[in-house]
């Protein structure tokens, strides 16, 4: 059969198809060349946004860590302390810039700060702002008090007074001097009879001081008082014992413990080097080996040179672990004795001369009130003024 010749319309369609095929081939070739020239061409912006949205949805942003609360100075002081009895004592009040101090619960406070303030005199630490404002003596806190804390912390509040008020008060502090003790109401015979205090009288005297809330200054407080830097109440008293002999340890100390009264025992370290028998008993020097008569019949302290005295006192201080104050054996002293004490680093010394400590008293010649056999409570009250 013979084929039918194409019409005009079919020939035009054939030509259009050929043109379209050529155009498509040119386009594919161009795109292929472009891909070869720019292989890392970024995807369209719409695709990037979609990808970011997907990442945000599948990977949440991390929650920022909270900023830790800074430690208070008291907390920082305790942070590395493992002792459960450690106590950070903070100080508050007008003019107070002292940082916290570490103390030990169950023991007496040790060397609380004595702040200075222009135009004012420090009047002590108190347990509350109200007590500080009223200067209530029973609420005054010092080294005669046992440390107690809540949550290993406590705050003490400062009280202040004026130099004029201190001068007008003219406080005189008695330093009581005891020696030996006896359970015999009739006392002990012999030349040292006056040195023995009947324990019944001693107990009654200590009960009176405790019941009437007498203030018991520490030696650093007494030093500041003498310098006019610290005010002390009229009902202040310091209790001391000389020699630390057996009767003191066996008969006197239990009464001190019973009434919880701060006392200083002046120890002859040649005879006694043991630790204190009570938290209420401060052991201070009565010399190491100068509690004997010298060539002139008086104490060695007025027979020795200043250098000899200094050497003896350094030895005594090393045994006790503290200097601060001493008591002259037999009450004997002179300028050489004072010089020897200064060379050894002692700031105060108690004599046996009768009197009271006032602002301006010679720190190396502190007077005392001697308590002798037969002194009853009324005799103590009369001496206290």
C-alpha positions as CSV (number, residue, x, y, z in Angstrom):
1,X,0.0,0.0,0.0
2,X,1.4,3.4,-0.7
3,X,1.9,5.9,2.2
4,X,-0.3,9.0,2.6
5,X,1.8,12.2,2.1
6,X,1.8,14.4,5.3
7,X,-0.4,17.4,5.4
8,X,0.7,21.0,6.1
9,X,-0.5,20.8,9.8
10,X,1.4,17.6,10.6
11,X,4.6,19.0,9.2
12,X,4.3,22.0,11.5
13,X,3.8,19.8,14.5
14,X,6.9,17.9,13.6
15,X,8.9,21.0,13.3
16,X,7.7,22.3,16.8
17,X,8.5,19.0,18.5
18,X,12.0,19.1,17.0
19,X,12.5,22.7,18.3
20,X,11.2,21.8,21.8
21,X,13.6,18.9,22.0
22,X,16.5,21.0,21.0
23,X,15.6,23.7,23.6
24,X,15.3,21.0,26.3
25,X,18.7,19.6,25.4
26,X,20.3,23.1,25.5
27,X,18.7,23.7,29.0
28,X,20.0,20.4,30.4
29,X,23.4,21.0,29.1
30,X,23.5,24.5,30.6
31,X,22.3,23.2,34.0
32,X,24.9,20.4,33.9
33,X,27.7,22.9,33.2
34,X,26.5,25.2,36.0
35,X,26.6,22.2,38.5
36,X,30.1,21.4,37.4
37,X,31.3,25.0,37.9
38,X,29.5,25.5,41.3
39,X,29.2,22.1,43.1
40,X,28.7,23.6,46.7
41,X,25.9,26.0,45.8
42,X,23.8,26.5,48.9
43,X,20.2,25.3,49.0
44,X,17.4,27.8,48.6
45,X,16.7,30.0,51.6
46,X,13.4,28.3,52.1
47,X,15.1,24.9,52.5
48,X,17.6,26.5,55.1
49,X,14.8,27.9,57.1
50,X,13.0,24.6,57.1
51,X,16.2,22.8,58.3
52,X,16.8,25.3,61.1
53,X,13.2,24.9,62.2
54,X,13.7,21.2,62.3
55,X,16.9,21.5,64.4
56,X,15.2,23.9,66.9
57,X,12.3,21.5,67.3
58,X,14.5,18.5,67.9
59,X,17.4,20.0,70.0
60,X,16.2,22.2,72.9
61,X,18.5,25.0,74.2
62,X,20.3,24.1,77.5
63,X,18.9,25.6,80.7
64,X,21.4,28.1,82.2
65,X,22.8,27.1,85.6
66,X,21.6,29.4,88.5
67,X,24.2,31.8,89.9
68,X,25.2,30.5,93.4
69,X,24.4,32.7,96.4
70,X,27.6,34.2,97.7
71,X,28.7,32.9,101.2
72,X,28.4,35.3,104.1
73,X,31.7,36.0,105.9
74,X,30.6,33.7,108.7
75,X,29.7,30.9,106.3
76,X,33.0,31.3,104.5
77,X,34.8,31.0,107.8
78,X,33.0,27.7,108.6
79,X,33.2,26.2,105.1
80,X,36.4,24.3,105.6
81,X,35.9,23.6,109.3
82,X,34.9,20.0,110.1
83,X,34.8,20.5,113.9
84,X,31.1,20.3,114.8
85,X,31.7,22.6,117.8
86,X,33.2,25.4,115.7
87,X,31.2,28.6,116.0
88,X,31.5,31.7,113.8
89,X,30.9,34.8,116.0
90,X,29.8,37.8,114.0
91,X,29.9,41.4,115.4
92,X,27.4,44.1,114.7
93,X,26.7,47.7,115.8
94,X,27.7,51.3,115.1
95,X,31.3,51.6,114.0
96,X,31.9,47.8,113.9
97,X,34.1,46.6,111.0
98,X,35.5,43.4,112.5
99,X,35.0,40.3,110.6
100,X,33.7,37.1,112.2
101,X,35.8,35.2,114.7
102,X,36.1,31.5,115.1
103,X,35.3,30.2,118.6
104,X,34.5,26.8,120.1
105,X,31.2,25.8,121.6
106,X,31.3,24.6,125.1
107,X,34.5,26.6,125.9
108,X,34.9,30.2,127.2
109,X,35.1,33.0,124.6
110,X,38.8,33.8,123.8
111,X,40.0,37.3,123.2
112,X,36.9,39.0,121.8
113,X,37.8,42.2,119.9
114,X,37.9,45.5,121.7
115,X,37.0,48.0,118.9
116,X,37.9,51.6,118.8
117,X,35.7,54.5,117.7
118,X,36.6,58.2,117.6
119,X,34.9,60.2,120.4
120,X,33.4,57.0,122.1
121,X,34.5,54.3,124.5
122,X,33.6,50.7,123.9
123,X,31.2,49.4,126.5
124,X,31.2,45.7,125.7
125,X,29.4,43.0,123.7
126,X,25.9,42.0,124.3
127,X,23.6,39.1,123.2
128,X,21.0,41.4,121.5
129,X,20.6,44.9,120.2
130,X,18.2,45.7,123.1
131,X,20.6,44.5,125.7
132,X,23.4,46.6,124.1
133,X,21.2,49.7,124.1
134,X,20.4,49.2,127.8
135,X,23.9,48.2,128.8
136,X,22.4,45.4,130.9
137,X,25.4,43.9,132.8
138,X,24.0,40.3,133.1
139,X,23.6,40.3,129.3
140,X,27.2,41.5,128.6
141,X,29.3,38.8,127.0
142,X,33.0,38.3,127.4
143,X,35.7,35.7,128.1
144,X,33.9,34.6,131.3
145,X,31.0,33.2,129.3
146,X,30.7,29.8,127.6
147,X,30.2,29.9,123.8
148,X,26.7,28.8,122.7
149,X,25.6,28.9,119.0
150,X,22.6,28.1,116.9
151,X,23.5,26.6,113.5
152,X,27.2,27.1,114.4
153,X,26.7,30.9,114.3
154,X,26.0,33.7,116.8
155,X,26.1,37.5,116.6
156,X,27.2,39.9,119.3
157,X,26.2,43.5,119.5
158,X,28.4,46.4,120.5
159,X,27.6,49.0,123.1
160,X,29.3,52.4,123.4
161,X,29.5,55.2,125.9
162,X,31.3,58.5,126.2
163,X,34.6,59.5,127.7
164,X,32.8,61.9,130.0
165,X,30.5,59.2,131.3
166,X,33.5,56.9,132.0
167,X,35.3,59.6,133.8
168,X,32.3,60.4,135.9
169,X,31.7,56.8,136.8
170,X,35.3,56.5,138.2
171,X,35.1,52.7,138.4
172,X,37.6,50.9,140.6
173,X,38.1,47.2,139.9
174,X,39.0,44.9,142.9
175,X,41.4,42.0,142.2
176,X,40.7,39.4,144.9
177,X,43.7,37.5,146.1
178,X,43.2,34.0,147.6
179,X,46.0,31.6,148.6
180,X,45.1,28.3,150.3
181,X,41.9,26.5,151.5
182,X,40.8,24.4,154.4
183,X,37.7,22.5,155.3
184,X,38.3,23.3,159.0
185,X,36.0,26.1,160.1
186,X,38.5,26.9,162.9
187,X,41.2,27.5,160.3
188,X,44.8,26.2,160.2
189,X,47.5,26.8,162.8
190,X,50.9,28.3,162.1
191,X,52.4,31.4,160.6
192,X,50.4,31.0,157.4
193,X,47.1,30.8,159.1
194,X,45.8,34.0,157.4
195,X,46.5,32.5,154.0
196,X,43.9,29.7,154.5
197,X,40.3,30.4,153.4
198,X,37.6,28.2,154.9
199,X,35.8,26.5,152.1
200,X,32.4,27.4,153.6
201,X,33.2,31.1,153.5
202,X,34.7,30.8,150.0
203,X,31.6,29.0,148.7
204,X,29.3,31.7,150.2
205,X,31.5,34.4,148.7
206,X,31.4,32.9,145.2
207,X,27.7,32.3,145.5
208,X,27.2,36.0,146.2
209,X,29.2,37.0,143.2
210,X,27.3,34.6,140.9
211,X,23.9,35.4,142.3
212,X,24.4,39.1,141.9
213,X,25.8,38.8,138.4
214,X,29.1,40.4,139.0
215,X,31.0,41.2,135.8
216,X,34.3,39.3,135.5
217,X,36.7,41.1,133.2
218,X,39.4,39.3,131.3
219,X,43.0,40.6,131.5
220,X,42.9,42.1,128.0
221,X,39.7,44.0,129.1
222,X,41.4,45.2,132.2
223,X,44.3,46.5,130.1
224,X,41.9,48.3,127.8
225,X,40.1,49.7,130.8
226,X,43.3,51.1,132.2
227,X,44.0,52.7,128.8
228,X,40.6,54.4,128.8
229,X,39.5,52.3,125.8
230,X,36.9,50.2,127.5
231,X,34.2,50.9,130.1
232,X,33.6,48.5,132.9
233,X,30.6,48.4,135.2
234,X,30.8,49.1,138.9
235,X,30.0,45.5,139.7
236,X,33.3,44.2,138.2
237,X,35.6,41.9,140.1
238,X,38.6,39.7,139.2
239,X,39.2,36.5,141.2
240,X,42.8,35.2,141.6
241,X,44.6,32.5,143.5
242,X,48.4,32.4,144.2
243,X,50.6,29.3,144.0
244,X,48.1,26.7,142.6
245,X,48.9,24.4,145.5
246,X,47.1,21.2,146.4
247,X,44.4,22.8,148.5
248,X,43.4,25.1,145.6
249,X,43.2,22.3,143.2
250,X,41.3,19.9,145.5
251,X,39.1,22.4,147.4
252,X,39.0,25.7,145.6
253,X,38.5,24.7,142.0
254,X,35.4,22.6,142.6
255,X,33.7,25.7,144.1
256,X,34.7,27.8,141.1
257,X,33.3,25.1,138.8
258,X,30.1,25.0,140.9
259,X,29.4,28.7,140.4
260,X,31.0,28.9,137.0
261,X,33.2,32.0,137.8
262,X,36.2,33.0,135.7
263,X,39.3,32.8,137.9
264,X,43.0,33.2,137.4
265,X,45.5,30.8,139.1
266,X,49.0,32.2,139.3
267,X,51.2,29.1,138.8
268,X,54.8,28.5,139.9
269,X,55.7,26.5,136.8
270,X,58.7,24.8,138.5
271,X,56.1,23.1,140.7
272,X,53.2,22.7,138.3
273,X,53.1,22.3,134.5
274,X,49.9,20.5,134.0
275,X,47.0,21.9,131.9
276,X,44.3,24.0,133.6
277,X,42.0,21.9,135.9
278,X,38.9,23.7,134.6
279,X,37.7,25.8,131.7
280,X,36.9,28.5,134.3
281,X,40.5,28.7,135.5
282,X,43.1,30.7,133.6
283,X,46.6,29.7,134.5
284,X,49.1,32.5,134.4
285,X,52.7,32.9,135.7
286,X,53.8,33.2,139.3
287,X,57.4,32.9,137.9
288,X,59.2,29.6,137.0
289,X,61.8,29.5,139.8
290,X,61.7,32.8,141.6
291,X,59.3,31.9,144.4
292,X,62.1,31.9,147.0
293,X,64.0,34.4,149.1
294,X,67.1,35.9,147.7
295,X,70.3,37.0,149.4
296,X,68.7,39.9,151.1
297,X,65.8,37.9,152.5
298,X,63.3,39.3,150.0
299,X,62.1,37.6,146.8
300,X,64.4,36.7,144.0
301,X,62.7,39.2,141.8
302,X,64.4,42.0,143.7
303,X,67.7,40.1,143.8
304,X,68.1,39.2,140.2
305,X,69.1,41.3,137.2
306,X,66.5,42.2,134.5
307,X,68.1,39.7,132.2
308,X,67.8,36.9,134.8
309,X,64.2,37.8,135.4
310,X,63.4,37.9,131.7
311,X,65.0,34.4,131.2
312,X,63.0,32.9,134.1
313,X,59.7,34.5,132.8
314,X,60.3,33.3,129.3
315,X,60.7,29.7,130.6
316,X,57.4,30.0,132.6
317,X,55.6,31.5,129.6
318,X,56.7,28.6,127.4
319,X,55.3,26.1,129.8
320,X,52.0,27.9,130.2
321,X,51.7,28.9,126.5
322,X,50.7,32.5,127.4
323,X,52.3,35.7,128.8
324,X,49.8,38.5,129.4
325,X,50.0,38.9,133.2
326,X,52.0,37.5,136.2
327,X,52.0,37.8,140.0
328,X,55.1,38.9,141.9
329,X,56.1,36.3,144.5
330,X,55.6,37.7,148.0
331,X,54.6,40.9,146.2
332,X,58.2,42.0,145.9
333,X,59.2,44.0,142.8
334,X,61.4,47.0,141.7
335,X,62.3,48.7,138.5
336,X,64.7,45.9,137.5
337,X,61.8,43.4,137.9
338,X,59.6,45.6,135.7
339,X,62.3,45.8,133.1
340,X,62.8,42.1,133.1
341,X,59.0,41.6,132.6
342,X,59.0,44.0,129.7
343,X,62.0,42.2,128.1
344,X,60.1,38.9,128.4
345,X,56.9,40.3,126.8
346,X,54.7,40.6,129.9
347,X,52.3,43.6,129.9
348,X,50.8,43.4,133.4
349,X,51.8,42.2,136.9
350,X,49.8,42.0,140.1
351,X,51.3,43.0,143.4
352,X,50.1,42.4,147.0
353,X,49.5,46.1,147.7
354,X,46.0,46.9,148.8
355,X,43.9,48.9,146.3
356,X,41.7,49.0,143.3
357,X,42.5,49.2,139.6
358,X,41.5,52.5,137.9
359,X,42.0,54.1,134.5
360,X,45.7,55.0,134.4
361,X,46.9,52.5,137.0
362,X,50.5,51.2,136.4
363,X,50.0,47.9,134.6
364,X,53.1,46.4,136.1
365,X,52.0,47.3,139.7
366,X,48.4,46.2,139.9
367,X,47.0,46.4,143.4
368,X,44.7,43.8,145.0
369,X,42.3,43.0,147.8
370,X,43.7,40.2,150.0
371,X,41.2,37.7,151.2
372,X,42.2,36.2,154.5
373,X,40.9,33.5,156.9
374,X,37.8,34.7,158.8
375,X,36.5,36.9,156.0
376,X,32.8,36.3,155.7
377,X,30.4,37.3,152.9
378,X,29.8,40.7,154.5
379,X,33.5,41.3,154.6
380,X,33.7,40.6,150.9
381,X,30.8,42.9,150.2
382,X,32.5,45.7,152.1
383,X,35.7,45.2,150.1
384,X,33.7,45.3,146.8
385,X,32.4,48.7,147.7
